[in-house]
Amino acid sequence: MARPLRFRYSPETWSEQRVRHDILQPLRSNIGATAVAPRHDIGADWTTHRFEMANGDVALFAHSEDGAYWMGNTETPSSLWRTDKFGWREIPYHVARWTQRELLSTLHKEDPWLADYPHISWFFLPVFMSKDGRESTRAFFREHAAGFPDAGRRETTQFFEDFLATGALDEYRHVMSGKLGTSDHVDRVRMSAAMAEFIAAKMLVDAGYEVVPEIEVTTGHSLDFRAKDDETNRLVEVTRPQPPKNRAAAGPVAAVRDTAETKTNGQLAEHGGGATLFVDCSSFRDDAWNAVRGEQPDVRHRPAVVYRVRPDGHVEGYRKGSVPLDLDDAIEFLD
């Protein structure tokens, strides 16, 4: 399975003739590539190329006296196989900006509705345009409302658009967008679990905390977030129970208990304490959540917060144990 899009860097000298011989010709022979005019100017001393394949793939190439950068959701020409890979923030600004504009124009041509959500389009561009995941990741927002039940794609996409517009996760775009995955099929359970981390980050930001994802701990594991402000520095781990109809548990209360127990007996047990567990029930429909909010079951880990978020921004939930985070501005607590 291909990973989110990254750049390949070649430190060698590239001429127009070499581009045609080492890139265009093998791609044309293998997958029907055509060289087309780039849609945007790069605005610097780079020569740019755009290649479109018969199967819908696209590749971009920019070269100057200082070397060349390649990005594509297609096969890589053998002339670039041994090149190093770099992220969007690690390459020259003009190349990153040009590549982004080229891919965004392609994305919005193929899925015009996403043009109304510029931050979603930009943030998830590495997976929305990836080789294996470009269809499934877009379909997850378009057809599955990004994991929210009883909601439309517009309101759920706007929910995440508003959060990403804050820029709180811009620095961590590659790792966070990659959580959505690049599978060639929609795995709603796994993808919904990935979006639970975005929901948790939004709640922490709404509560006034800075968030840093993927915190390595001494056990060799990574916990989902560190939440920080001038007085607080706390670790947070997120889990998302499946809706009861999608699992073997007898009902929503058991679903919450069992999912939290799996996390508690695994990652959190090895960590040895100190993390707050977030149990996100946003996949639950009203009747399932009402059963949970009525009983407020224990989750075998303290401190913990159990909650459900709706795409209109309303969040309600309850606490177990002494939660070392002030979340009153983000959650309407039932307890």
N, C-alpha and C positions, 0 to 999 in steps of 0.2 A: 504494500500500500504506500503510495507516494505521500510525502509529508507536506505541510504548508509551504507555499512558494518561498524560495530563497534565491539569491543571486549566485552565479558562478563567476569567478574573476580569472581572467587570463592576462598575465603580465606581458605577453608577447605582442609583437607588432602585427596589426591587421590592415590589409589593403582591401579595396573593393573586390579585386580579383580573388583574394584568398577567401573572403566571405562567401563569394559565389561557389568556389570550389570546395571549401571545407564545411560549409554549413548548408547553403541552399541545395546544392546538388544531391548530397546524401538524404536530406529530408524529402526532397522531391521524389527521389527513387523509392524511398521506404513508405512514405505516407502522403504523398501528393501535395507537397508544400508549394506555396506561391509567394513570391516576394511582392508585397504591396506597400504603397506609400504610408508611412506613419501618419497617424491622425493629428499628432501634436508636435510642435517644435520643442527641442530640448533647451534652447536658450543659452547654449554654451558651446565650447569648442569640442563637440562630440559629433560623430557621424552615426546616424541611427538607422535601424532596419526593423521591419516588421514582417513576420512570416505567418501566413495562415494556412492551416492544413485542411485537407478534404474532410477529415472527421470532426472538425470544429475546434481543434487545438489551436493555440496561438503562441508565438515565441517572439521575444524582443532582444535586440542586440545593439549595444552602443560601444563604439571604440574611439580612442584618441591616441595621442603619442604615449600616454601613460598606461595603456593596456585596454582591456575590453571587459564588459559585463554582459552576461547572458541571463535571461529568465524566460522560462516557458513551462506550460502545462502539457508538454509533449515529450517525446524522446529527446535525449541530449545527444548531439552529434559526437562522434568518437573523438574529434579534435579537442573537445572540452571535457572529456571524461575525468581526467586527473587534475582538474582545477579545484581550487578551494571554494567553499561556500560561505556566503556572508549574509547577514540580516539587513533589513531595510535601513537601520540606523548606522550601519557600518560602511556604507558606500558613499560616493560623492553625491551631494544634495541634488544636483541637476539630473543625475541619472535616476535616482530614486523618485523624484518628482515626475519626470517624464514617463517612467514605467508605470507609476501609479495612475497618471492621467490616461495612458493608453488602455490599461486594464479596466479602469472604471468606465470608460466609454464603451468598452466591449460588454461589460457586465450590464450596463443600463440599456444597451441595445437588446440584449438577450432577455433581461428581466426588467422591463421599463418601470415597474412599480417600485423597485428599490431606489430609483432616482429621488424619490420623496424622502429618503432616509440617508442623508450623506454620511453621517457618522457610522451607522451600521455598515454601509457600503465600504467605507474606508477601513474600519476596524477589522472586519471579517474578510477583507479582500484576499489575504493569503490562503483562505480556505474556499471562499466563494469562487475563486478562479483556479483552484488546485486541479491537478490532473485527475485524481480519482473522486474527489469530494465535491466538485463544483455543482453537480446536479442535486446531490443529497442535502448539502448544507443549505442551499437556497430553498429546496422543497420543505425543509424543516420549518423555516419561517413562513413560507407561502401557504403550505397545506396543513401544517400541524401546529400553527400558532405558537411556535417556539416553546411548546410543552405545556402551555396553559390550557386547561379544559374550559369548555363553554365560553370561548372567546374567539374573536376574529383576528386575522393576520395584521390588520391595520393597527388596532389598539395595542396588540402585544409588541409589534415591532416598534411602535412609538414609545412604549414603556422603556425598552432597552435603548432606543435612540436618545431619549432624554437623559438617561444616565451616562451613556458614553460621551454625550456632548459636554459633560463636565470635565473631561480629560483626565479623570482620576486614574484610569488604567492605560493611558496612552503609552507610557514607558514600558508597559508589559504586554504590548499588543501581540507580539509573536507567540509568547507562551500561552496567553489567555485565549486568543482566537484559535490556536491549535487544539484547545480542549474540545472544541466542537467536532474535531476529527476530520479525516479525509476519506472515510469509507465510501464505497460506491453505492450504498443503500442507506435509507433512513433507519437508524436505530433510535426510536423515540425515547426509550428508557435511558439509554446512555447519554444521548444528546440533552435530554431534560436535566439529567444530573449535572452535566457541564454548565447549563444555564443557571442552575441553582447557585453556582459559585458567583456568577454575575449578580444575582439577586442579593446574595449575602454581602457582596462588596457594596452594592447600592445602599443597603440598610446601614452598613458601617459608615459610609460616607455621609448619608443623611443624618447620622447621629454625631457627626463632627470628627470622625477619625480618618486618618490617612491609612490606606491599605497597601500592603506589600504582599504579593502572592508567592506561593511555593517556597515556604520557609523550611530549610533543611534542619533537622534536629539530630541529636547525638545517636539515635537508634538507626540512622541511615534512611529514615523515612522523611517525607516532606509533608508538612501540614499546610492547609489551604491558604491561610492569611496570618499576617501580623497586623493588628490594629493598634495605631499609635496616635497619641496626642502629647501635649506638654507634660501630662502627668501619668499617662497610661501606655503600657507596652504589653499587649496580650496576644496569645495565639488562639486561632479559631479554626475548627475543622467543621466541614459542612457535609451533611448526608441528606439524601432525598428519598423518602419511602415511595415505592410504586403505589399507584392507586390499587385498592383492594381487588378490583376485578381483574387485575393483571398479574396477580401473584397467588400463592397458595395459602396465605394467611386468612384466618376466618373472617376478618373484618378490618376496618380502618384502625381501631385501637391496637390490635395485634400487629398490623403492618408497621405502625410507628414503633412499637416496642421491639419487634424483631429486627428492623433495619438499624435502629440505634444500637441494639445489642451487638450486632455484627461489627459495627464500627468500634464500639467500646471494647469488645473482646479482642479486636485485632490491632489496628493502628494506634488507637489511644492507649490501650493497655501496654503496648511495647514502649510508647513514649513515656509512660509513668506518671501522667497527671500534668496539671497546669494549663491545659487547653480547655476552652469553652466549646461545647458541641452545639452546632446549629442544626436543627432538624427541620428541613423545609418541606412543608406539606402542600406546596403550591400546585402539585399535580392532582390534588383531591378536589372532587366536585363538592357542592354545597352539603349534600347529605352526609358524605364521608367526613368532611371537616367538622360538621356539627356534632358528630359522635365523638370526635377527638376533643373538641373544645368543651364538650359537656363533661367528659370524664377526666380530662387532663392527665393522661397516664404518665407514670414515671418512665424514664428512658434508660435507667441503669448507669447513668453517668451524670455527675454533677461537677461543675455547673453546666446547665443546658438551657437552650431556648428552643421552644417548639412553636412554629408559626406557619401562617399561610398568607401569601401575597396575591393580590389580584392586579390585573394590568392597569386598573385605574389608579394604582398607587396605594390602595388601602392595605394595611398590614395589621393582623391581629395574632396574638399568641400568648403563651404563658412561660414562666420560668420554673426551673427546678434547681434548687441550691442557690448559693450566693453568686450571682453573675457579676463579674468584675468589670462590666462595661455598662455605661449609661446609654440605654437604647430607647429612652422614653420619647425622644423626638422622632424615632423611626418606627416604633411598634406601639399599637394600642394593646396594652396588656390586660388580660382577662383576670389575672390574679390580683 
